[in-house]
Amino acid sequence: MSGHVMILNGTEVVWSRTFHMNDPSCLCYVIPDWGKIDGNGCATFGLYDGYATYCNGTLTFHQNSDG
């Protein structure tokens, strides 16, 4: 089982990734319920095995060291 996340800017896909789940009985943790936007308008949000930062049109994924 897996979950898939796509980040769009209008109709343009700026980032896409499939997350393979350790517990296939629940796909509810692909995006944990946290996120923040800083004073420059950059967004950071949690993902299943790391977090992503979207700033100035660029999305960067940071994978957890144990993932």
Buried (B, 14 or more C-beta within 10 A) or exposed (E): EEBEBEBEEEEEEEBEBEBEBEEEEEBEBBBEEEEEEEEEEEBBBBBBBBBBBBBEEEBEBEEEEEE
